[in-house]
Amino acid sequence: MYSVTPGDIPMNEPDPISPDVQRLIHLFSALPDVKFPDVDAPMLHELVAKVKERHQSVSLAEAQLDAARRALEEEQEQLLKKAHRLQAWLTVMAETDEGLRQKLDTMVLPRLRRPVVRVEGPQGETVEVTEAPKKRGRPRKAAPASEALFEDAQPVS
């Protein structure tokens, strides 16, 4: 299982407390003689700390959920690869078994995803790049130097 630590949470997330609320609390804290029955500065600062703590725990839970989703997708893709492989083997077997061939003909598996590679972009952000499929087979022969179909050959005497 993928583990996520608080260090894995992006630090560029917005502050969970709006700037106006922060300014209002700061303004109220600067007035020590002003008191209200249900609102005081220590209680507000405690609530700010609780909101920031809860925001951090939510961010951590979201990061863990994203990691779990990626793990699930990878495992589903592995299962699908094995299912494609199994279908190929059973198709070979079905060449001699008409009943098996008919059953296989009714099954259509989803297509496999292209592999995705995560690389670091120019500004340090992570970018996902889809890999091109690997070329199969023998490399092409080098093109002949001349464009003539046949090389100029000397007549055989």
DAFENKA-V210861 format. One record per backbone hydrogen bond with DSSP energy under -1.0 kcal/mol. NH is the residue of the N-H (numbers start at 1). CO is the residue of the C=O. E is the energy in kcal/mol with one decimal. If there is no record, write none. Layout:
BEGIN
NH&CO&E / NH&CO&E
END
This chain:
BEGIN
8&5&-2.4 / 9&6&-1.2 / 22&18&-2.3 / 23&19&-2.7 / 24&20&-2.4 / 25&21&-2.4 / 26&22&-2.5 / 27&23&-2.8 / 28&24&-2.5 / 29&25&-2.7 / 30&26&-1.4 / 31&28&-1.3 / 34&31&-1.2 / 36&39&-1.2 / 44&40&-2.1 / 45&41&-2.6 / 46&42&-2.1 / 47&43&-2.2 / 48&44&-2.4 / 49&45&-2.1 / 50&46&-2.2 / 51&47&-2.6 / 52&48&-2.4 / 53&49&-2.3 / 54&50&-2.8 / 55&51&-2.6 / 56&52&-2.1 / 57&53&-2.2 / 58&54&-2.4 / 59&55&-2.5 / 60&56&-2.3 / 61&57&-2.3 / 62&58&-2.6 / 63&59&-2.2 / 64&60&-2.4 / 65&61&-2.5 / 66&62&-2.6 / 67&63&-2.2 / 68&64&-2.6 / 69&65&-2.5 / 70&66&-2.4 / 71&67&-2.3 / 72&68&-2.5 / 73&69&-2.7 / 74&70&-2.4 / 75&71&-2.4 / 76&72&-2.7 / 77&73&-2.3 / 78&74&-2.2 / 79&75&-2.3 / 80&76&-2.4 / 81&77&-2.3 / 82&78&-2.1 / 83&79&-2.4 / 84&80&-2.4 / 85&81&-2.2 / 86&82&-2.8 / 87&83&-2.6 / 88&84&-2.0 / 89&85&-2.2 / 90&86&-2.9 / 91&87&-2.0 / 92&88&-1.6 / 93&89&-2.1 / 94&90&-2.2 / 95&92&-1.1 / 96&93&-1.6 / 101&97&-2.2 / 102&98&-2.2 / 103&99&-1.8 / 104&100&-2.5 / 105&101&-2.0 / 107&104&-1.3 / 117&129&-3.1 / 119&127&-3.1 / 121&125&-4.1 / 124&121&-1.5 / 127&119&-3.6 / 129&117&-3.3 / 131&115&-2.5
END
